[in-house]
Amino acid sequence: MDAQTCILTRRSVRQFTDQPVPHELLEDVVALAAYAPSWKNTQISRYLAIEDPAVQNTIAEEYCLAGANNPNIIKGAPLLVAQTFVKDRCCYNRDGTFTTDREDGWQYYDCGIAAQTFCLAARELDIGTCILGIFNADAAGRLLELEGQRAACLIAMGYPEQWKNGPGRKETEELLSFR
């Protein structure tokens, strides 16, 4: 699949078959996601594959915002990946001060780039994904025993029940301006 087709057909998948994602394919996705750019090439993103339905259910039932659709997506996915980042590595000078006025916010920017790269790599392998951000990251971090890391997002993964067309997009003229 060429890059343009991959970008144009990647969608947030919310309904999956029960077919498991082979470990080898997940490893391929992570290997490709490692090529996402990062601040000073710090490569802070990490991925924790959660295959245990009990852990997925705990996250869905106890750590997601009540009323959100995330619990249903998590419970219906054969695989949940916690994208984490190594804390206190990105955006800092050697003396511990921040490099930019965005302070430690750049960590999330790098994670966003890596998460999209991860999802595009999965799409190329016909694996669906949905990036989930509405959850209690601190509580999930304790459950997952994240030492020196913080959860950035959850990514539900699996084979889609069907690939759907996504919603329309804004016109280029609305998104782009020149000075």
Helices and strands as residue ranges (DSSP letters): H 3-9, H 23-33, G 39-41, E 45-50, H 53-62, H 70-76, E 79-86, G 103-105, H 106-124, E 128-132, H 137-143, E 149-158, H 172-175
